[in-house]
Amino acid sequence: MRNLDMTALRSFVAVADHGGVTRAAGVLNFTQSAVSMQLKRLEEMLGLSLLDRTTRKIALTAEGEQLLGYARRIIDLNDEAMSRLTSDVFEGEIVIGVPHDIVYPVIPKVLKRFNAEFPRMKVQLISGYTSKLKTDFSKGLVDLILTTETAPGGDVEVLDERQLCWICAPGGTAWRQRPLRYASARTCLFRVEALRALETAGIDWESAVETDQDRTVEATISADLAIGAMLEGTVPTQLDTVTHNGELPDLGVLQICMYSQDRGFMQVIERLKTLLRAGFSGNDSLPLQGDRELKVVAS
């Protein structure tokens, strides 16, 4: 396996861009002989003539034209990697907030890719309800938050729309009982939508739990003691969607929204936003590599 020399590639690109060895040497701060030596080394390594030296003005051969495109890309990738891995601009900590029910499956994939690109950036992931996350955001405590909302307003970007669905224990019958027992945390946004839908449909209901903990809610539902509501595509394996054939009201659609602000790492945040857009659009081609120092805080 042979490797192209970065210095030789830079010399070659400089000669191509500036039309000769003399100007290239000035740009690179090399001597003319040093540039000529780098070009010769590159040609010997490839076994090709890259420059047409039969004319007074240096021109590229067909093989030289082909190499030029590769050389530019190799140099750009090299410089980008060196910048991101060694520059203090990309060293620090960012805080992002995500509702617990949309953490999986997108967020772990995005953070793994983000770590591969910014290994010196630490991420603190805060899990909380939309109302709490928006409060923290307004106080300037987080760099980026995702929310689930019915009618977002203001400076917000909508990443996706998801159907809100009824959930139950696998094979459960709690959804047939009347009054219908409903389980959710007190501050859950879905609670308002679900109870409004039940009351509009004239279905009697009662609260099955009084808690702020999602695990308590999930345990109650998985024991077939109540039903709840979640976004499609986010239902955990120990729960299932209710197949009610119209016996329960439709819960409508919620939007997954993204808010960001500049707390000192906006260039990094912009890249994270790009990865989140790709993740929620269903783009599974993001390469997953590397590990990260990931601190998860439930709030």
Phi, psi and omega in degrees: 000122179256145182244135176287139180277127183297320180296320178294321178295318179297320178297317180298313180296320180297318178296317180295319184286328188251003170076019177166165183290321184299309180294321179298319179298320179295319180294319183275351185062038175249166169280159179298323180294325179294319179295316179299321179295321179295319179296317179298318180298319181294317179295320179293323179296319182272341184069033183224154170267120183263337182240138176270105185263012182277349179249165181291328178260130182296131177229158180274143170284176178300319179293324177295319177299319181293318181293328185303317179297315178298317183299316180299315181295318180297315180295317180299315180295319178300313182292323179295315180298315180297321181294312184288328183275339186239344184279138176294343179300329183252035176234126181160206182223138173238152181242127176235146180240134183220131173304141188301328187279356174240015176295314180260145001263359191285313192300313179302321179295317181295316182292328178293318177293319179300318179296323179296328182271330182229069186295344180264001176265132174264145179240128170253116181260121179254128178255127181196176177283156183307316182299317180291319180296320179293326176294314178299321180296316181295335178274357180076027184269345182227155180275323186210139174227151167251146180223164170241121187218153178273322182217075181293150177221172178079205186276084185222147175247126179273120182271327186194163172238136181227143176285134173275129185231159176282141179235153183208180172288146176305123182072013185288160180239003184301332183290345179272345185285150175224130001294149182285127179272123183244137181237129173195161173290153186300325185261012182290129179299325183294335181301315181299314182295317183293315182291324176298318180295319179295317181292321177297324180278356179073028180261121178293141181217163173215152182282131182269338181217157171235097188204162171248006186255126180293327180297323177297317178298312182296322179295320180296316181291317182293340175275004180063035177261352182190175171239168179216198180220138177213167176282141176303139180089357180240004184288124181292163187296333182279000179234172181214161175278149181278124173266092190254353177052040176088000180283343174245151184288155175289140184261356177082189186245140174244153181253138174268117188245157180231130176238142177217157177213158184271109174245024175117352182227044188296327179296321177291318180298322179298321178292320178298321178297321178298318180293323179292320177301314181296319181296314182280349174274357179090015179280101182267012183274000180296123179293137180254117182207154177080170176239172180217157171275098189243117179257119181252126182238122176272134180224000000 
